Amino acid sequence: MIPRKACTLFIWQVVVSAEARGQGLALRMLCELLQRGHSEEVRFLETTITKENEASWALFRKLAKELSAKLEVSVAFDKETHFFGEHETEHLVRIGPFN
C-alpha cells in the first residue's frame, strides 16, 4: 500500500519461473493479492513498466480488462532526467477505480 495513497496498491515486480509461464499464474497471483487483506480499501493498482517489457504490458492490460477498470499510463521516471541515460524510461501504469 502506498502511505499517502491508502486506496492504492503498488506492485513492484511480478515474477513467474520459466517452467510455469504461459499458464495465467501471474494474473491469478495479482487477483489473489487484490482479494486479501485490505481489499475493501483498494481501489487502484499501480506499477511501473519499461516500454520494451511486452510481457508486463500484456499482464497489466489483461488485469485491467479482468477488473473492468481503466488503465492509464504516464511517465514515472524519465530515462534522461532520472536515470542519466543508464536505464529505460519507467512508465507509471495506474488501473482503477475498481471494487
TORLUMSE-503288 format. One record per atom (N, C-alpha, C, O, CB): residue in one letter; chain; x negated, y negated, z negated. Coordinates in Angstrom, 2 decimals. Each point is the difference from the previous one (the first is absolute). Last residue first. Glycine has a CB too. Layout:
N
SITE   r   c         X         Y         Z
SITE   a   A         X         Y         Z
...
% end
This chain:
99
SITE   r   c         X         Y         Z
SITE   n   A     13.63      2.24      7.62
SITE   n   A      0.51      0.40     -1.33
SITE   n   A     -0.67      1.27     -0.45
SITE   n   A      0.29      0.50     -1.09
SITE   n   A      1.91     -1.58      1.57
SITE   f   A     -4.05     -3.13      2.83
SITE   f   A      0.70      1.28      0.02
SITE   f   A      0.45      0.31     -1.42
SITE   f   A     -0.44     -0.64     -0.95
SITE   f   A     -0.91      1.47      2.95
SITE   p   A     -0.76     -5.26      1.44
SITE   p   A      0.35      0.64     -1.27
SITE   p   A      0.71      1.33      0.23
SITE   p   A      0.60      0.24      1.05
SITE   p   A     -0.42     -2.50     -2.11
SITE   g   A     -4.17      2.05      3.34
SITE   g   A      1.08     -0.25     -0.93
SITE   g   A      0.85     -1.17      0.44
SITE   g   A     -0.26     -0.59      1.05
SITE   g   A     -1.14      1.49     -2.88
SITE   i   A     -3.98      0.51      2.60
SITE   i   A      1.23      0.70      0.35
SITE   i   A      1.04     -0.31     -1.07
SITE   i   A     -0.27      0.11     -1.20
SITE   i   A     -1.01      1.75      2.39
SITE   r   A     -3.77     -3.75      0.86
SITE   r   A      1.00     -0.11     -1.07
SITE   r   A      1.30      0.63      0.49
SITE   r   A      0.55     -0.39      1.03
SITE   r   A     -1.62     -1.76     -1.94
SITE   v   A     -4.58      1.70      2.08
SITE   v   A      1.27      0.58      0.43
SITE   v   A      0.94     -0.02     -1.21
SITE   v   A     -0.32      0.53     -1.06
SITE   v   A     -0.80      0.97      2.84
SITE   l   A     -3.70     -4.07     -0.14
SITE   l   A      0.92      0.32     -1.07
SITE   l   A      1.29      0.51      0.61
SITE   l   A      0.63     -0.68      0.82
SITE   l   A     -1.67     -1.07     -2.33
SITE   h   A     -4.07      2.03      3.61
SITE   h   A      1.34     -0.57      0.13
SITE   h   A      0.86      0.43     -1.17
SITE   h   A      0.02      1.17     -0.37
SITE   h   A     -0.23     -1.18      2.88
SITE   e   A     -5.32     -0.62     -1.43
SITE   e   A      1.00      0.82     -0.69
SITE   e   A      1.34     -0.73      0.10
SITE   e   A      0.13     -1.15     -0.43
SITE   e   A     -1.87      2.15     -1.17
SITE   t   A     -3.05     -1.12      4.70
SITE   t   A      1.08     -0.71     -0.68
SITE   t   A      0.97      1.00     -0.61
SITE   t   A      0.38      0.99      0.64
SITE   t   A     -0.62     -2.94      0.95
SITE   e   A     -4.78      3.66     -0.88
SITE   e   A      1.14     -0.43      0.80
SITE   e   A      1.05     -0.72     -0.86
SITE   e   A      0.09      0.23     -1.20
SITE   e   A     -0.51      1.69      2.77
SITE   h   A     -4.84     -2.07     -2.75
SITE   h   A      1.11      0.95     -0.13
SITE   h   A      1.16     -0.54      0.81
SITE   h   A      0.17     -1.21      0.12
SITE   h   A     -0.92      1.97     -2.43
SITE   e   A     -3.38     -3.17      2.10
SITE   e   A     -0.50      1.33     -0.36
SITE   e   A      1.09      1.07     -0.10
SITE   e   A     -0.31      1.18     -0.06
SITE   e   A     -1.51     -2.32     -1.14
SITE   g   A      1.91     -3.91      1.97
SITE   g   A     -0.19      0.81      1.20
SITE   g   A     -0.41      1.43     -0.25
SITE   g   A     -0.24      0.74      0.95
SITE   g   A     -0.35     -2.80      0.16
SITE   f   A      1.71     -1.04     -4.65
SITE   f   A     -1.19     -0.51      0.70
SITE   f   A     -0.37      0.87      1.19
SITE   f   A     -1.17      0.23      0.29
SITE   f   A      0.35     -1.18     -2.45
SITE   f   A      4.74      1.16     -0.97
SITE   f   A     -0.97      1.09      0.10
SITE   f   A     -1.28     -0.40      0.75
SITE   f   A     -0.86      0.84      0.23
SITE   f   A      2.77      0.75     -0.30
SITE   h   A      1.92     -4.60     -0.77
SITE   h   A     -0.16      0.77     -1.24
SITE   h   A     -1.12      1.03      0.03
SITE   h   A     -0.60      0.31     -1.03
SITE   h   A      3.00     -0.63      0.69
SITE   t   A     -1.45     -2.68      4.11
SITE   t   A      0.16     -0.79     -1.21
SITE   t   A     -0.34      0.76     -1.27
SITE   t   A     -0.71     -0.50     -0.87
SITE   t   A      2.44     -0.78      2.04
SITE   e   A     -1.75      3.49      3.15
SITE   e   A     -1.04     -1.02     -0.11
SITE   e   A      0.06     -0.74     -1.34
SITE   e   A     -1.03     -0.18     -0.66
SITE   e   A      1.09     -0.08      3.14
SITE   k   A      3.19      3.69     -1.59
SITE   k   A     -1.34      0.54      0.26
SITE   k   A     -1.10     -1.03     -0.23
SITE   k   A     -0.99      0.30     -0.67
SITE   k   A      2.01      1.25      2.33
SITE   d   A      3.70     -1.91     -4.31
SITE   d   A     -0.53     -0.23      1.35
SITE   d   A     -1.45      0.48      0.13
SITE   d   A     -0.81     -0.18     -0.91
SITE   d   A      2.36     -1.78      1.14
SITE   f   A      2.86      3.26     -3.40
SITE   f   A     -1.43     -0.32     -0.11
SITE   f   A     -0.57     -0.06      1.40
SITE   f   A     -0.06      1.01      0.70
SITE   f   A     -0.13      0.10     -2.98
SITE   a   A      4.86     -0.86      1.89
SITE   a   A     -0.32     -0.04     -1.44
SITE   a   A     -1.43     -0.47     -0.19
SITE   a   A     -0.28     -0.91     -0.79
SITE   a   A      1.90      2.77      0.33
SITE   v   A      2.39     -2.46      4.45
SITE   v   A     -1.41      0.22     -0.28
SITE   v   A     -0.23     -0.13     -1.51
SITE   v   A      0.37     -1.00     -0.61
SITE   v   A     -1.04      0.12      2.91
SITE   s   A      5.39      2.69     -0.41
SITE   s   A     -0.75     -1.26     -0.01
SITE   s   A     -1.46      0.33     -0.28
SITE   s   A     -0.33      1.13     -0.37
SITE   s   A      2.36     -2.46     -0.43
SITE   v   A      3.25      3.80      1.80
SITE   v   A     -1.45      0.08      0.08
SITE   v   A     -0.58     -1.41      0.00
SITE   v   A      0.50     -0.89      0.70
SITE   v   A     -0.38      3.07      0.56
SITE   e   A      4.72      0.96     -2.60
SITE   e   A     -0.62     -1.27      0.38
SITE   e   A     -1.50      0.14     -0.05
SITE   e   A     -0.54      0.70     -0.86
SITE   e   A      2.52     -2.00      0.00
SITE   l   A      2.87      4.41      0.95
SITE   l   A     -1.46      0.06     -0.12
SITE   l   A     -0.55     -1.31      0.54
SITE   l   A      0.21     -0.34      1.17
SITE   l   A     -0.25      2.90     -0.93
SITE   k   A      5.14     -0.64     -2.34
SITE   k   A     -0.78     -0.85      0.90
SITE   k   A     -1.49      0.19     -0.27
SITE   k   A     -0.41      0.16     -1.15
SITE   k   A      2.29     -1.84      1.26
SITE   a   A      1.81      5.61     -1.16
SITE   a   A     -0.50     -1.28     -0.50
SITE   a   A     -0.85     -0.70      1.06
SITE   a   A     -0.55      0.62      0.90
SITE   a   A      0.56      0.29     -3.24
SITE   s   A      2.15      3.73      1.58
SITE   s   A      0.86     -0.98      0.66
SITE   s   A     -0.37     -1.41     -0.45
SITE   s   A      0.87     -0.81     -0.32
SITE   s   A      0.99      2.50      0.47
SITE   l   A     -4.13      2.55     -1.23
SITE   l   A      0.62     -0.83     -1.04
SITE   l   A      1.02     -0.99      0.57
SITE   l   A      0.65     -0.73     -0.75
SITE   l   A     -2.74      0.97     -0.58
SITE   e   A     -0.40      2.60      4.24
SITE   e   A      0.60      0.91     -0.98
SITE   e   A      0.77     -0.78     -1.07
SITE   e   A      1.06      0.45     -0.45
SITE   e   A     -2.91      1.20      0.86
SITE   k   A     -0.74     -4.08      2.68
SITE   k   A      1.18      0.56      0.66
SITE   k   A      0.76      0.90     -0.97
SITE   k   A      1.22     -0.07     -0.09
SITE   k   A     -2.37     -0.04      2.33
SITE   a   A     -2.93     -1.58     -3.69
SITE   a   A      0.98     -1.09      0.11
SITE   a   A      1.29      0.50      0.63
SITE   a   A      1.10     -0.36     -0.44
SITE   a   A     -2.97     -1.31      0.64
SITE   l   A     -1.72      4.69     -0.35
SITE   l   A      0.55     -0.25     -1.34
SITE   l   A      1.06     -1.10      0.05
SITE   l   A      1.06      0.14     -0.59
SITE   l   A     -3.25      0.58     -0.44
SITE   k   A     -0.21      0.16      4.96
SITE   k   A      0.93      1.09     -0.29
SITE   k   A      0.64     -0.18     -1.37
SITE   k   A      1.19      0.26     -0.16
SITE   k   A     -2.56      1.28      1.60
SITE   r   A     -2.02     -4.49     -0.26
SITE   r   A      1.18     -0.27      0.85
SITE   r   A      1.07      1.06     -0.26
SITE   r   A      1.19     -0.31     -0.09
SITE   r   A     -2.66     -0.77      1.87
SITE   f   A     -2.63      1.69     -3.89
SITE   f   A      0.78     -1.05     -0.65
SITE   f   A      1.17     -0.47      0.86
SITE   f   A      1.01     -0.46     -0.54
SITE   f   A     -3.09     -0.26     -0.65
SITE   l   A     -0.82      4.16      2.90
SITE   l   A      0.55      0.40     -1.29
SITE   l   A      0.89     -1.09     -0.58
SITE   l   A      1.13      0.28     -0.41
SITE   l   A     -3.14      1.15      0.01
SITE   a   A     -0.44     -2.35      4.35
SITE   a   A      1.10      0.93      0.26
SITE   a   A      0.69      0.41     -1.30
SITE   a   A      1.23      0.06     -0.07
SITE   a   A     -2.43      0.78      2.10
SITE   w   A     -2.65     -3.52     -2.35
SITE   w   A      1.10     -0.76      0.60
SITE   w   A      1.20      0.90      0.22
SITE   w   A      1.13     -0.37     -0.31
SITE   w   A     -2.77     -1.18      1.42
SITE   s   A     -2.29      3.62     -2.58
SITE   s   A      0.65     -0.77     -1.06
SITE   s   A      1.16     -0.83      0.55
SITE   s   A      1.05     -0.08     -0.64
SITE   s   A     -3.22     -0.01     -0.60
SITE   a   A     -0.43      2.50      4.34
SITE   a   A      0.71      0.94     -0.88
SITE   a   A      0.73     -0.75     -1.12
SITE   a   A      1.14      0.33     -0.32
SITE   a   A     -2.86      1.44      0.83
SITE   e   A     -1.11     -4.20      2.52
SITE   e   A      1.28      0.41      0.58
SITE   e   A      0.80      0.93     -0.90
SITE   e   A      1.22     -0.09     -0.05
SITE   e   A     -2.25     -0.18      2.29
SITE   n   A     -2.93     -3.36     -2.69
SITE   n   A      0.42      1.16     -0.78
SITE   n   A      1.40      0.45      0.42
SITE   n   A      0.99     -0.27     -0.68
SITE   n   A     -2.42     -0.51     -1.25
SITE   e   A     -1.08     -3.20      3.54
SITE   e   A     -0.35      1.25      0.66
SITE   e   A      0.52      1.24     -0.71
SITE   e   A     -0.07      1.10      0.56
SITE   e   A     -1.93     -2.24      0.27
SITE   k   A      2.51     -3.44     -2.53
SITE   k   A      0.69      0.13      1.29
SITE   k   A     -0.19      1.39      0.61
SITE   k   A      0.92      0.54      0.61
SITE   k   A     -1.22     -2.99     -0.24
SITE   t   A     -0.01      2.02     -5.68
SITE   t   A     -0.73     -0.60      1.12
SITE   t   A      0.74      0.33      1.29
SITE   t   A      0.74      0.98      0.08
SITE   t   A     -2.96     -0.79     -1.32
SITE   i   A      4.51     -0.68     -3.75
SITE   i   A     -0.41      0.93      1.05
SITE   i   A     -0.80     -0.77      1.05
SITE   i   A      0.36     -1.12      0.37
SITE   i   A      1.68      2.59     -0.77
SITE   t   A      0.47     -1.65     -5.02
SITE   t   A     -0.77     -0.67      1.06
SITE   t   A     -0.51      1.06      0.97
SITE   t   A     -0.37      1.10     -0.40
SITE   t   A     -0.30     -2.99     -1.17
SITE   t   A      5.27      1.40     -1.87
SITE   t   A     -1.28      0.65      0.23
SITE   t   A     -0.77     -0.85      0.99
SITE   t   A      0.55     -0.92      0.59
SITE   t   A      0.41      3.23     -1.05
SITE   e   A      4.05     -2.14     -2.76
SITE   e   A     -1.02     -0.68      0.79
SITE   e   A     -1.24      0.88      0.10
SITE   e   A     -0.30      0.81     -0.88
SITE   e   A      1.18     -3.05      0.15
SITE   l   A      4.85      2.21     -0.59
SITE   l   A     -1.25      0.74      0.00
SITE   l   A     -0.98     -0.78      0.87
SITE   l   A      0.38     -0.48      1.07
SITE   l   A      0.79      2.74     -1.42
SITE   f   A      3.83     -3.27     -2.54
SITE   f   A     -0.94     -0.19      1.11
SITE   f   A     -1.21      0.89     -0.19
SITE   f   A     -0.36      0.36     -1.12
SITE   f   A      1.13     -2.73      1.42
SITE   r   A      2.76      2.31     -3.42
SITE   r   A      0.80     -0.39      1.16
SITE   r   A     -0.86     -0.21      1.25
SITE   r   A      0.52     -0.11      1.11
SITE   r   A      1.12     -0.95     -2.65
SITE   v   A     -1.49      3.26     -3.92
SITE   v   A     -0.78     -0.18      1.23
SITE   v   A      0.94     -0.29      1.18
SITE   v   A      0.90      0.78      0.31
SITE   v   A     -2.71      0.76     -1.19
SITE   e   A      3.34     -0.47     -3.60
SITE   e   A     -0.53     -1.37      0.08
SITE   e   A     -0.68     -0.28      1.33
SITE   e   A     -0.10     -1.15      0.42
SITE   e   A     -0.19      1.19     -2.89
SITE   e   A      2.04      4.26      1.26
SITE   e   A      1.14     -0.91      0.05
SITE   e   A     -0.44     -1.45      0.13
SITE   e   A      0.77     -0.85      0.43
SITE   e   A      0.54      2.47     -1.79
SITE   s   A     -4.55      1.91      0.84
SITE   s   A      0.62     -0.03      1.32
SITE   s   A      1.18     -0.96      0.10
SITE   s   A      0.23     -0.58      1.06
SITE   s   A     -0.96      2.92     -0.79
SITE   h   A     -3.04     -1.06     -3.60
SITE   h   A      0.73     -1.26      0.05
SITE   h   A      0.78     -0.14      1.30
SITE   h   A      0.19     -1.12      0.49
SITE   h   A     -1.92      0.10     -1.94
SITE   g   A      0.06      5.79      0.35
SITE   g   A     -0.28     -1.12     -0.89
SITE   g   A      0.93     -1.17      0.09
SITE   g   A      1.15      0.08     -0.43
SITE   g   A     -3.41      0.62      0.58
SITE   r   A      2.30      2.61      4.08
SITE   r   A     -0.51      0.14     -1.36
SITE   r   A      0.00     -1.31     -0.78
SITE   r   A      0.14     -1.09      0.55
SITE   r   A     -1.53      2.97      0.26
SITE   q   A      2.53     -1.19      3.95
SITE   q   A      1.04      0.59     -0.85
SITE   q   A     -0.39      0.00     -1.47
SITE   q   A      0.87      0.11     -0.87
SITE   q   A     -0.17      1.30      2.79
SITE   l   A     -3.67     -2.81      1.59
SITE   l   A      1.07     -0.99     -0.13
SITE   l   A      1.15      0.50     -0.87
SITE   l   A      0.80     -0.80     -0.49
SITE   l   A     -1.43     -0.07      2.73
SITE   l   A     -2.99      3.76     -1.19
SITE   l   A     -0.47     -1.12     -0.84
SITE   l   A      1.11     -1.02     -0.24
SITE   l   A      0.14     -0.52     -1.10
SITE   l   A     -2.45      0.85      2.00
SITE   e   A      3.18      3.15      2.14
SITE   e   A     -0.01      0.49     -1.39
SITE   e   A     -0.46     -1.10     -0.96
SITE   e   A      0.58     -0.18     -1.07
SITE   e   A     -1.04      2.52      1.89
SITE   c   A      0.21     -3.20      3.78
SITE   c   A      1.41      0.03     -0.44
SITE   c   A      0.10      0.47     -1.45
SITE   c   A      0.80     -0.54     -0.77
SITE   c   A     -0.07      1.00      3.14
SITE   l   A     -4.98     -0.35     -0.38
SITE   l   A      0.45     -1.38     -0.20
SITE   l   A      1.45     -0.04     -0.49
SITE   l   A      0.33     -0.77     -0.90
SITE   l   A     -1.92      0.01      2.69
SITE   m   A     -0.19      4.98     -0.66
SITE   m   A     -0.66     -0.54     -1.20
SITE   m   A      0.46     -1.42     -0.28
SITE   m   A      0.29     -0.34     -1.15
SITE   m   A     -2.27      1.79      1.60
SITE   r   A      3.49      0.61      3.51
SITE   r   A      0.65      0.59     -1.18
SITE   r   A     -0.62     -0.53     -1.29
SITE   r   A      0.71     -0.26     -0.97
SITE   r   A     -0.19      2.32      2.31
SITE   l   A     -2.53     -3.30      2.72
SITE   l   A      1.31     -0.64     -0.13
SITE   l   A      0.73      0.53     -1.23
SITE   l   A      0.62     -0.77     -0.73
SITE   l   A     -0.50      0.47      3.22
SITE   a   A     -4.18      2.36     -1.42
SITE   a   A     -0.23     -1.39     -0.42
SITE   a   A      1.32     -0.74     -0.20
SITE   a   A      0.17     -0.73     -0.99
SITE   a   A     -2.36      0.73      2.24
SITE   l   A      2.27      4.47      0.51
SITE   l   A     -0.33     -0.06     -1.42
SITE   l   A     -0.17     -1.44     -0.49
SITE   l   A      0.47     -0.34     -1.09
SITE   l   A     -1.56      2.57      1.31
SITE   g   A      2.16     -0.06      4.29
SITE   g   A      0.86     -0.98     -0.66
SITE   g   A     -0.29     -0.19     -1.48
SITE   g   A      0.80     -0.58     -0.72
SITE   g   A      0.90      1.16      2.37
SITE   q   A     -4.09      2.14      1.72
SITE   q   A      1.14      0.70     -0.60
SITE   q   A      0.94     -0.95     -0.74
SITE   q   A      0.94      0.44     -0.66
SITE   q   A     -2.38      1.58      0.45
SITE   g   A     -3.01     -2.87      2.37
SITE   g   A      0.98      0.34      1.02
SITE   g   A      1.24      0.70     -0.53
SITE   g   A      0.82      0.48      0.78
SITE   g   A     -2.69     -0.34      0.78
SITE   r   A     -2.77      0.31     -4.30
SITE   r   A      0.52     -1.10      0.83
SITE   r   A      1.01      0.51      1.03
SITE   r   A     -0.03      1.16      0.41
SITE   r   A     -2.14     -2.38     -0.72
SITE   a   A     -0.61      3.74     -3.02
SITE   a   A      1.41     -0.26     -0.30
SITE   a   A      0.61     -1.09      0.87
SITE   a   A      1.18     -0.31     -0.14
SITE   a   A     -1.64      1.02     -2.17
SITE   e   A     -4.23      0.72      2.48
SITE   e   A      0.80      1.21      0.16
SITE   e   A      1.50     -0.25     -0.16
SITE   e   A      0.81      0.74      0.55
SITE   e   A     -2.75      0.56     -1.39
SITE   a   A     -1.29     -4.80      0.10
SITE   a   A      0.11      0.35      1.41
SITE   a   A      0.91      1.20      0.22
SITE   a   A      0.77      0.04      0.96
SITE   a   A     -3.06     -0.96     -0.60
SITE   s   A      3.14     -2.10     -4.69
SITE   s   A     -1.11      0.81      0.51
SITE   s   A      0.29      0.43      1.44
SITE   s   A      1.16      0.12      0.41
SITE   s   A     -1.68      0.70     -2.75
SITE   v   A      2.35     -5.37      0.28
SITE   v   A      0.45      1.38      0.09
SITE   v   A     -1.14      0.79      0.61
SITE   v   A     -0.60     -0.42      0.99
SITE   v   A      3.06     -0.24     -0.74
SITE   v   A     -1.37     -4.55     -2.62
SITE   v   A     -0.94      0.96      0.58
SITE   v   A      0.62      1.39     -0.04
SITE   v   A      0.53      0.43     -1.03
SITE   v   A     -2.50     -1.84      0.32
SITE   v   A      2.80     -4.31      0.01
SITE   v   A      0.71      1.27      0.10
SITE   v   A     -0.93      0.96      0.71
SITE   v   A     -0.46     -0.27      1.11
SITE   v   A      2.78     -0.84     -1.06
SITE   q   A     -2.80     -3.91     -3.00
SITE   q   A     -0.37      0.95      1.05
SITE   q   A      0.90      1.22     -0.06
SITE   q   A      0.52      0.36     -1.05
SITE   q   A     -2.90     -1.16      0.96
SITE   w   A      3.47     -3.32     -2.25
SITE   w   A     -1.38     -0.27      0.39
SITE   w   A     -0.43      0.91      1.12
SITE   w   A     -0.52     -0.47      1.02
SITE   w   A      0.02     -0.29     -3.34
SITE   i   A      5.37     -1.31      0.70
SITE   i   A     -0.65      1.28      0.31
SITE   i   A     -1.40     -0.31      0.51
SITE   i   A     -0.15     -0.65      1.04
SITE   i   A      2.38      1.80     -0.50
SITE   f   A      1.70     -3.83     -3.69
SITE   f   A     -1.10     -0.10      0.95
SITE   f   A     -0.64      1.37      0.15
SITE   f   A     -0.36      0.64     -0.99
SITE   f   A     -0.05     -3.08      0.40
SITE   l   A      5.46      0.33     -0.98
SITE   l   A     -0.97      1.06     -0.19
SITE   l   A     -1.07     -0.14      1.07
SITE   l   A      0.31     -0.04      1.19
SITE   l   A      1.45      1.60     -2.21
SITE   t   A      2.05     -5.13     -1.29
SITE   t   A     -0.79      0.46      1.14
SITE   t   A     -1.01      1.06     -0.42
SITE   t   A     -0.79     -0.20     -0.93
SITE   t   A      1.08     -2.04      2.00
SITE   c   A      2.75     -0.60     -3.82
SITE   c   A      0.85      0.84      0.84
SITE   c   A     -0.75      0.61      1.19
SITE   c   A      0.61      0.58      0.89
SITE   c   A      1.31     -2.00     -1.57
SITE   a   A     -3.94     -1.66     -2.53
SITE   a   A      0.45      1.21     -0.71
SITE   a   A      0.84      0.93      0.86
SITE   a   A      0.07      1.20     -0.28
SITE   a   A     -0.11     -2.53     -1.79
SITE   k   A     -3.61     -2.43      2.66
SITE   k   A      1.10      0.40      0.89
SITE   k   A      0.56      1.30     -0.54
SITE   k   A     -0.21      1.07      0.58
SITE   k   A     -0.84     -2.21      1.47
SITE   r   A     -2.67     -0.83     -4.08
SITE   r   A      0.83     -1.19      0.20
SITE   r   A      1.14      0.25      0.98
SITE   r   A      0.77     -0.91      0.30
SITE   r   A     -2.77     -0.49     -0.78
SITE   p   A     -0.98      5.13     -0.67
SITE   p   A      0.41     -0.73     -1.22
SITE   p   A      0.90     -1.21      0.23
SITE   p   A      0.99     -0.15     -0.72
SITE   p   A     -3.10      0.90     -0.22
SITE   i   A      1.99      3.71      3.94
SITE   i   A     -0.74     -1.25      0.04
SITE   i   A      0.47     -0.87     -1.17
SITE   i   A      1.18     -0.30     -0.10
SITE   i   A     -1.45      0.43      2.65
SITE   m   A      0.18      5.41     -2.14
SITE   m   A      0.85     -1.17      0.00
SITE   m   A     -0.89     -1.24      0.00
SITE   m   A     -1.05     -0.02     -0.65
SITE   m   A      2.90      1.26     -0.57
% end
